[in-house]
Amino acid sequence: MDFELVCPCCGAKLKVDPTLKAIIAHEAPKVVRKFESVDDAIEGLKTHDVEREKKFAASVEAEKSKKDVLNRKFEELFEKAKTDTSKPIRDIDLD
């Protein structure tokens, strides 16, 4: 009275014996190839390298302008705090 099930993580077929509470057989899932040949895989890696370089360059530019963005946000909030004359809410006021 064995039964088979598919592993949700890896997709392998498992044959389980409920009386022994053990896996009797394991069949690994078939691996689908992403590339037909080694040359296709090399081309895929080259395009991946180009994409990685573009992302890195974009992150470097973002880091360069990060200081200016933070300074601008600080200045705006500082001006807002200067003009705001309301008293801050204290914890005791919330009761």
CNS distance restraints for C-alpha pairs under 8 A (distance, minus, plus):
assign (resid   1 and name CA) (resid  17 and name CA) 6.96 0.50 0.50
assign (resid   1 and name CA) (resid  18 and name CA) 7.56 0.50 0.50
assign (resid   2 and name CA) (resid  15 and name CA) 6.64 0.50 0.50
assign (resid   2 and name CA) (resid  16 and name CA) 5.63 0.50 0.50
assign (resid   2 and name CA) (resid  17 and name CA) 4.74 0.50 0.50
assign (resid   2 and name CA) (resid  18 and name CA) 6.68 0.50 0.50
assign (resid   3 and name CA) (resid  15 and name CA) 5.73 0.50 0.50
assign (resid   3 and name CA) (resid  16 and name CA) 5.51 0.50 0.50
assign (resid   3 and name CA) (resid  17 and name CA) 6.79 0.50 0.50
assign (resid   3 and name CA) (resid  18 and name CA) 7.98 0.50 0.50
assign (resid   4 and name CA) (resid  13 and name CA) 6.76 0.50 0.50
assign (resid   4 and name CA) (resid  14 and name CA) 5.51 0.50 0.50
assign (resid   4 and name CA) (resid  15 and name CA) 4.43 0.50 0.50
assign (resid   4 and name CA) (resid  16 and name CA) 6.15 0.50 0.50
assign (resid   5 and name CA) (resid  13 and name CA) 5.80 0.50 0.50
assign (resid   5 and name CA) (resid  14 and name CA) 5.35 0.50 0.50
assign (resid   5 and name CA) (resid  15 and name CA) 6.61 0.50 0.50
assign (resid   5 and name CA) (resid  16 and name CA) 7.83 0.50 0.50
assign (resid   6 and name CA) (resid  11 and name CA) 5.63 0.50 0.50
assign (resid   6 and name CA) (resid  12 and name CA) 5.58 0.50 0.50
assign (resid   6 and name CA) (resid  13 and name CA) 4.61 0.50 0.50
assign (resid   6 and name CA) (resid  14 and name CA) 6.05 0.50 0.50
assign (resid   7 and name CA) (resid  11 and name CA) 4.82 0.50 0.50
assign (resid   7 and name CA) (resid  12 and name CA) 5.26 0.50 0.50
assign (resid   7 and name CA) (resid  13 and name CA) 6.40 0.50 0.50
assign (resid   7 and name CA) (resid  14 and name CA) 7.01 0.50 0.50
assign (resid  10 and name CA) (resid  29 and name CA) 7.30 0.50 0.50
assign (resid  11 and name CA) (resid  28 and name CA) 7.56 0.50 0.50
assign (resid  11 and name CA) (resid  29 and name CA) 5.76 0.50 0.50
assign (resid  12 and name CA) (resid  26 and name CA) 6.98 0.50 0.50
assign (resid  12 and name CA) (resid  27 and name CA) 5.66 0.50 0.50
assign (resid  12 and name CA) (resid  28 and name CA) 4.68 0.50 0.50
assign (resid  12 and name CA) (resid  29 and name CA) 4.83 0.50 0.50
assign (resid  13 and name CA) (resid  26 and name CA) 5.91 0.50 0.50
assign (resid  13 and name CA) (resid  27 and name CA) 5.05 0.50 0.50
assign (resid  13 and name CA) (resid  28 and name CA) 6.59 0.50 0.50
assign (resid  13 and name CA) (resid  29 and name CA) 7.21 0.50 0.50
assign (resid  14 and name CA) (resid  23 and name CA) 6.62 0.50 0.50
assign (resid  14 and name CA) (resid  24 and name CA) 7.62 0.50 0.50
assign (resid  14 and name CA) (resid  25 and name CA) 5.89 0.50 0.50
assign (resid  14 and name CA) (resid  26 and name CA) 4.81 0.50 0.50
assign (resid  14 and name CA) (resid  27 and name CA) 6.50 0.50 0.50
assign (resid  15 and name CA) (resid  23 and name CA) 5.74 0.50 0.50
assign (resid  15 and name CA) (resid  24 and name CA) 5.44 0.50 0.50
assign (resid  15 and name CA) (resid  25 and name CA) 4.94 0.50 0.50
assign (resid  15 and name CA) (resid  26 and name CA) 6.42 0.50 0.50
assign (resid  16 and name CA) (resid  21 and name CA) 7.10 0.50 0.50
assign (resid  16 and name CA) (resid  22 and name CA) 5.81 0.50 0.50
assign (resid  16 and name CA) (resid  23 and name CA) 4.43 0.50 0.50
assign (resid  16 and name CA) (resid  24 and name CA) 5.53 0.50 0.50
assign (resid  16 and name CA) (resid  25 and name CA) 7.25 0.50 0.50
assign (resid  17 and name CA) (resid  21 and name CA) 5.70 0.50 0.50
assign (resid  17 and name CA) (resid  22 and name CA) 5.66 0.50 0.50
assign (resid  17 and name CA) (resid  23 and name CA) 6.32 0.50 0.50
assign (resid  17 and name CA) (resid  24 and name CA) 6.38 0.50 0.50
assign (resid  18 and name CA) (resid  22 and name CA) 6.97 0.50 0.50
assign (resid  35 and name CA) (resid  40 and name CA) 5.76 0.50 0.50
assign (resid  35 and name CA) (resid  41 and name CA) 5.63 0.50 0.50
assign (resid  36 and name CA) (resid  40 and name CA) 6.52 0.50 0.50
assign (resid  36 and name CA) (resid  41 and name CA) 7.82 0.50 0.50
assign (resid  37 and name CA) (resid  41 and name CA) 6.47 0.50 0.50
assign (resid  38 and name CA) (resid  42 and name CA) 6.23 0.50 0.50
assign (resid  39 and name CA) (resid  43 and name CA) 6.30 0.50 0.50
assign (resid  40 and name CA) (resid  44 and name CA) 6.19 0.50 0.50
assign (resid  41 and name CA) (resid  45 and name CA) 6.24 0.50 0.50
assign (resid  42 and name CA) (resid  46 and name CA) 6.25 0.50 0.50
assign (resid  43 and name CA) (resid  47 and name CA) 6.29 0.50 0.50
assign (resid  44 and name CA) (resid  48 and name CA) 6.10 0.50 0.50
assign (resid  45 and name CA) (resid  49 and name CA) 6.13 0.50 0.50
assign (resid  46 and name CA) (resid  50 and name CA) 6.38 0.50 0.50
assign (resid  47 and name CA) (resid  51 and name CA) 6.25 0.50 0.50
assign (resid  48 and name CA) (resid  52 and name CA) 6.14 0.50 0.50
assign (resid  49 and name CA) (resid  53 and name CA) 6.22 0.50 0.50
assign (resid  50 and name CA) (resid  54 and name CA) 6.31 0.50 0.50
assign (resid  51 and name CA) (resid  55 and name CA) 6.26 0.50 0.50
assign (resid  52 and name CA) (resid  56 and name CA) 6.12 0.50 0.50
assign (resid  53 and name CA) (resid  57 and name CA) 6.12 0.50 0.50
assign (resid  54 and name CA) (resid  58 and name CA) 6.21 0.50 0.50
assign (resid  55 and name CA) (resid  59 and name CA) 6.21 0.50 0.50
assign (resid  56 and name CA) (resid  60 and name CA) 6.21 0.50 0.50
assign (resid  57 and name CA) (resid  61 and name CA) 6.31 0.50 0.50
assign (resid  58 and name CA) (resid  62 and name CA) 6.22 0.50 0.50
assign (resid  59 and name CA) (resid  63 and name CA) 6.18 0.50 0.50
assign (resid  60 and name CA) (resid  64 and name CA) 6.28 0.50 0.50
assign (resid  61 and name CA) (resid  65 and name CA) 6.43 0.50 0.50
assign (resid  62 and name CA) (resid  66 and name CA) 5.92 0.50 0.50
assign (resid  63 and name CA) (resid  67 and name CA) 7.47 0.50 0.50
assign (resid  65 and name CA) (resid  69 and name CA) 6.31 0.50 0.50
assign (resid  66 and name CA) (resid  70 and name CA) 6.14 0.50 0.50
assign (resid  67 and name CA) (resid  71 and name CA) 6.14 0.50 0.50
assign (resid  68 and name CA) (resid  72 and name CA) 6.14 0.50 0.50
assign (resid  69 and name CA) (resid  73 and name CA) 6.24 0.50 0.50
assign (resid  70 and name CA) (resid  74 and name CA) 6.09 0.50 0.50
assign (resid  71 and name CA) (resid  75 and name CA) 6.15 0.50 0.50
assign (resid  72 and name CA) (resid  76 and name CA) 6.28 0.50 0.50
assign (resid  73 and name CA) (resid  77 and name CA) 6.20 0.50 0.50
assign (resid  74 and name CA) (resid  78 and name CA) 5.91 0.50 0.50
assign (resid  75 and name CA) (resid  79 and name CA) 6.15 0.50 0.50
assign (resid  76 and name CA) (resid  80 and name CA) 6.21 0.50 0.50
assign (resid  77 and name CA) (resid  81 and name CA) 6.08 0.50 0.50
assign (resid  78 and name CA) (resid  82 and name CA) 6.26 0.50 0.50
assign (resid  79 and name CA) (resid  83 and name CA) 6.39 0.50 0.50
assign (resid  80 and name CA) (resid  84 and name CA) 6.10 0.50 0.50
assign (resid  81 and name CA) (resid  85 and name CA) 7.98 0.50 0.50
assign (resid  89 and name CA) (resid  93 and name CA) 6.50 0.50 0.50
assign (resid  89 and name CA) (resid  94 and name CA) 7.71 0.50 0.50
assign (resid  90 and name CA) (resid  94 and name CA) 7.04 0.50 0.50
assign (resid  91 and name CA) (resid  95 and name CA) 7.37 0.50 0.50
